[in-house]
Amino acid sequence: HSHSHYSNIRLIDAINKPKDLILKAAELGLAGIALTDHEALCGHVEWLQLEENFKKEGKIPQDFKCILGNEIYLVRNGLNADNFNKDFDRYYHFILLAKDAIGHQQIGEISTRAWHRSYMARGMRRVPTYYQDLIDIIQPNQGHVIGCTACLGGALPTQLLKYHQTKDEVLYDKITRWADQMEWIFGADNFFLELQPSESKEQTLAN
């Protein structure tokens, strides 16, 4: 889960260059790194070219993985500019990672749907992905995309923090059913909970 300057299509999100992300990840001894710009797949071609060139040049290990991904905005089905409810709706973050070429195609189809229904709101273009998109595209042909709960901007961390404050058992049941639904969509071993190292109280509670 990382962002490059390609993530700046809609907002200034990162100044990282793809080449620096890959080289730093390899320097740290990581097995790989995923490019998950915010609803932007435009860095993927450069990402793969860099992986190929760096391996030829011996700058990264041959088994180092440069993963293609997308950080989507997962919202309720049917959300649009006309029915957005500021007291209820959120553009929750969610991570998609391609395991292979089929998975990359699936991510592209999901992204295309989001951009086709995009709209301007408060000076920003919103690109919502519906749960139904995941059900239509990923669920019938599982095993090619990994889903991950993302950062504190994700639905699961947000609701977990709310539960920590309220101890509402109805909410907890809703949280567990949501996780079960995600595993149903992506399939066993293809849905993960994201943990982030942090000294922040909120991230520690979410972890």
C-alpha positions in Angstrom: 0.0 0.0 0.0 1.8 3.1 -1.3 1.2 6.2 -3.3 3.2 8.0 -6.0 2.8 11.3 -7.7 0.3 9.6 -10.1 -2.1 9.7 -7.1 -2.4 13.5 -7.6 -5.0 13.4 -10.4 -7.7 14.7 -8.0 -5.7 16.0 -5.0 -2.1 16.5 -4.0 -1.5 13.2 -2.2 2.1 12.2 -2.7 5.4 13.4 -4.0 6.9 9.9 -4.2 8.4 8.8 -7.6 7.8 5.2 -8.5 11.5 4.5 -8.9 12.2 5.8 -5.4 9.5 3.7 -3.9 10.8 0.5 -5.5 14.5 1.1 -4.7 13.7 2.1 -1.1 11.5 -0.9 -0.5 14.3 -3.2 -1.8 16.9 -1.4 0.3 14.7 -2.0 3.4 14.7 -5.7 2.6 11.0 -5.9 1.7 9.8 -8.8 -0.5 7.9 -6.3 -2.7 5.8 -3.2 -2.8 2.3 -2.4 -4.2 1.5 0.8 -6.1 -2.0 1.7 -4.9 -2.6 5.3 -6.1 -6.0 6.8 -5.2 -8.3 5.6 -8.0 -5.5 5.9 -10.5 -4.0 3.1 -12.6 -1.9 5.4 -14.8 1.4 4.6 -13.1 1.2 0.9 -13.8 3.1 0.9 -17.1 6.0 2.8 -15.6 5.9 0.5 -12.5 6.3 -2.6 -14.6 9.0 -1.1 -16.8 11.0 0.0 -13.7 10.7 -3.5 -12.2 12.0 -5.1 -15.4 14.9 -2.6 -15.8 15.9 -2.7 -12.2 16.1 -6.5 -12.2 18.2 -6.4 -15.4 20.5 -3.9 -13.8 20.7 -5.9 -10.5 19.3 -3.0 -8.5 16.6 -5.2 -6.9 16.4 -9.0 -6.3 15.0 -11.1 -9.1 12.2 -12.3 -6.8 11.2 -8.8 -5.7 7.5 -8.2 -6.5 6.2 -4.9 -7.9 2.5 -5.3 -7.4 -0.2 -3.5 -9.3 -3.0 -2.1 -7.2 -5.6 0.6 -6.7 -7.0 2.4 -3.6 -10.6 2.7 -4.4 -13.4 4.6 -2.7 -16.0 2.0 -1.6 -19.5 3.3 -1.1 -23.1 2.1 -0.9 -24.7 1.0 -4.1 -26.3 3.9 -6.1 -24.5 6.7 -4.4 -24.3 9.8 -6.6 -24.2 13.6 -6.4 -27.9 13.9 -5.9 -28.4 11.5 -3.1 -25.2 11.9 -1.1 -26.0 12.3 2.6 -23.3 14.1 4.5 -24.6 12.7 7.8 -24.4 9.1 6.6 -22.2 8.6 3.5 -18.4 8.3 3.4 -16.0 7.6 0.6 -14.3 4.7 2.4 -10.8 3.7 1.3 -10.3 0.1 0.2 -7.3 -1.6 -1.4 -7.3 -3.9 -4.5 -4.2 -5.8 -5.5 -3.8 -7.8 -8.7 -2.4 -11.3 -8.3 -2.1 -11.8 -12.1 -3.2 -10.4 -15.5 -6.8 -11.4 -15.0 -6.9 -9.6 -11.7 -5.4 -6.5 -13.3 -8.1 -6.6 -15.9 -10.7 -6.9 -13.1 -9.3 -3.9 -11.3 -9.3 -2.0 -14.6 -13.0 -2.8 -15.1 -13.9 -1.7 -11.6 -11.9 1.6 -12.0 -13.6 2.3 -15.4 -17.1 1.9 -13.8 -16.1 4.4 -11.0 -14.8 7.0 -13.5 -17.8 6.7 -15.7 -20.1 7.5 -12.8 -17.8 10.1 -11.3 -19.1 13.6 -10.4 -17.9 16.9 -9.0 -18.6 17.7 -5.4 -17.1 20.5 -3.3 -14.4 21.2 -5.8 -13.3 17.6 -6.2 -14.1 14.8 -8.6 -15.5 11.8 -6.7 -15.0 8.4 -8.2 -17.2 5.9 -6.2 -17.0 2.2 -6.5 -20.1 0.3 -5.5 -20.2 -2.9 -3.6 -22.1 -4.3 -6.5 -19.1 -3.7 -8.8 -17.0 -6.0 -6.6 -19.8 -8.6 -6.6 -20.3 -8.4 -10.4 -16.6 -8.5 -11.4 -14.6 -10.3 -8.7 -17.0 -12.6 -6.9 -17.8 -14.8 -10.0 -14.1 -15.3 -10.8 -12.3 -15.2 -7.5 -8.6 -15.7 -6.9 -7.2 -13.0 -9.0 -7.6 -9.9 -6.8 -6.7 -9.4 -3.1 -8.9 -7.1 -1.1 -7.6 -5.2 1.9 -9.2 -3.0 4.5 -6.8 0.0 4.0 -6.0 2.8 6.4 -8.0 4.6 9.0 -10.1 6.0 6.1 -11.4 2.5 5.5 -14.9 1.3 6.5 -13.6 -1.4 8.9 -11.2 0.8 10.9 -13.7 3.6 11.0 -16.4 1.4 12.4 -14.0 -0.3 14.8 -13.1 3.0 16.3 -16.8 3.8 16.6 -17.4 0.5 18.4 -14.5 1.2 20.8 -16.3 4.3 21.9 -19.9 2.9 22.0 -19.4 -0.8 22.8 -22.6 -1.2 20.6 -23.0 -5.0 20.1 -25.3 -4.3 17.1 -22.5 -2.4 15.5 -20.0 -5.2 16.3 -22.3 -7.7 14.6 -22.5 -5.4 11.5 -18.7 -5.2 11.5 -18.3 -9.0 11.5 -20.9 -9.4 8.8 -19.2 -6.9 6.7 -15.9 -8.8 7.0 -17.7 -12.0 6.1 -19.2 -10.4 3.0 -15.7 -9.3 1.9 -14.4 -12.8 2.3 -17.4 -14.1 0.3 -16.6 -11.6 -2.5 -12.9 -12.2 -2.7 -12.7 -15.8 -1.6 -10.8 -17.5 1.1 -7.2 -16.3 1.5 -7.8 -13.3 -0.7 -9.2 -10.8 1.9 -6.8 -9.2 4.5 -6.9 -6.8 7.4 -4.3 -4.0 7.0 -2.1 -3.2 10.0 0.0 -0.1 10.0 2.9 0.7 12.5 2.0 3.8 14.3 2.2 5.6 17.6 -1.3 7.2 17.1 -4.0 6.1 19.5 -6.5 5.6 16.7 -4.2 3.4 14.6 -3.2 1.3 17.6 -6.9 0.7 18.4 -7.7 -0.2 14.8 -4.8 -2.7 14.8 
